[in-house]
Amino acid sequence: MTRADDASRVIEACLSYRTLRALLYAPNLPERFFDLSSGEAGAILQKLRNYRIRVALVCPPGSVTFSSRFGEMLAEESLRRDFRVFETRQAARDWLAA
């Protein structure tokens, strides 16, 4: 993905494979995703939520820089079952399977 509109590709892939789960990797998201002030994270996650697609993001420590507000968003997201960030692929897969 290079911009929020590219979330439609993830939606199309999920629907083609008849799944409502997606495993994404931090390098495949726009850098602006991790800067909450850009609005990219909100736009992408809302599009995926509209189709009830759960997203697990693999983001090893130090691989990206989160904005100061990104952590607050993650805390809010932990109250829902739509989106989580994981350090490893296996942890992300386990969450998606649950």
Long-range contacts (C-beta under 8 A, 24 or more apart in sequence): 1-28, 1-29, 1-30, 1-33, 1-44, 2-30, 3-30, 3-40, 4-30, 4-39, 4-40, 4-43, 4-44, 4-47, 7-43, 7-44, 7-47, 7-48, 8-47, 10-48, 10-53, 11-47, 11-48, 11-51, 11-53, 14-51, 14-53, 15-51, 20-51, 20-52, 20-53, 20-54, 21-53, 21-54, 21-55, 21-56, 21-96, 22-48, 22-53, 22-54, 22-55, 22-56, 23-55, 23-56, 23-58, 23-89, 23-92, 23-93, 23-96, 24-55, 24-56, 24-57, 24-58, 25-57, 25-58, 25-59, 26-57, 26-58, 26-59, 26-60, 26-63, 26-64, 27-63, 29-57, 31-64, 34-64, 34-65, 34-66, 34-67, 34-70, 35-67, 35-70, 36-67, 36-69, 36-70, 36-72, 36-73, 37-67, 37-69, 41-70, 41-73, 45-82, 45-83, 48-82, 48-83, 49-82, 54-81, 54-82, 54-83, 54-96, 55-82, 55-83, 55-84, 56-83, 56-84, 56-86, 56-92, 56-93, 56-95, 56-96, 57-83, 57-84, 57-85, 57-86, 57-92, 58-86, 58-87, 58-88, 58-89, 58-92, 59-85, 59-86, 59-87, 60-87, 60-88, 61-87
